[in-house]
Amino acid sequence: MYEDEELEAIRQRKLAQIQNQETARAQEEQKAALEAQKQAILSQILNEEARQRLANVKLVRPQLAEAVELRLIQLAQQGSIKEKLNDNQLKDILRKIQGQKRDTKVDVRRL
């Protein structure tokens, strides 16, 4: 009896583990599909130089790059972007978004 209960418990744990792996795999696939869609849209609205700059920004400041990507996709979906953006236009967008995100830090030193 005890062995049957222990065997069943092992089976249940193994089944739960397999289900968790399948869920994680499905989430990864969905994440990859969304990233592919995002990259496809960005390749349509950014020239090569601008895409390279955005990739460089993503290496150094991933949160800023994500904010810029989302903003560019919103603008493209609204029809505000008529032609591919060049590097200088992307720099302007980066400055605007970076200015909005900038946090001020105040150090108070007591004597």
URTA-V533793 format. One line per field, one symbol per residue. ss: DSSP state (H for helix, E for strand, - for the rest). phi: phi as a letter, one per 20 degrees, with the letter a starting at -180 (. if undefined). burial: # if it has 16 or more other ideal C-beta (glycine too) atoms within 10 Angstrom, else .. A space follows every 50 residues. Layout:
ss->???
phi->???
burial->???
//
This chain:
ss->-HHHHHHHHHHHHHHHHHHHHHHHHHHHHHHHHHHHHHHHHHHHHE-HHH HHHHHHHHHH-HHHHHHHHHHHHHHHHH------E-HHHHHHHHHHHHHH H----------
phi->.ffffffffffffffffffffffffffffffffffffffffffedcffff fffffffffecgffffffgffffffffenfdecffeffffgffgffffff efdedddddde
burial->.........................................#..##...# #.##..#......##.###..##..#....#...#.#..#..##..#... ...........
//
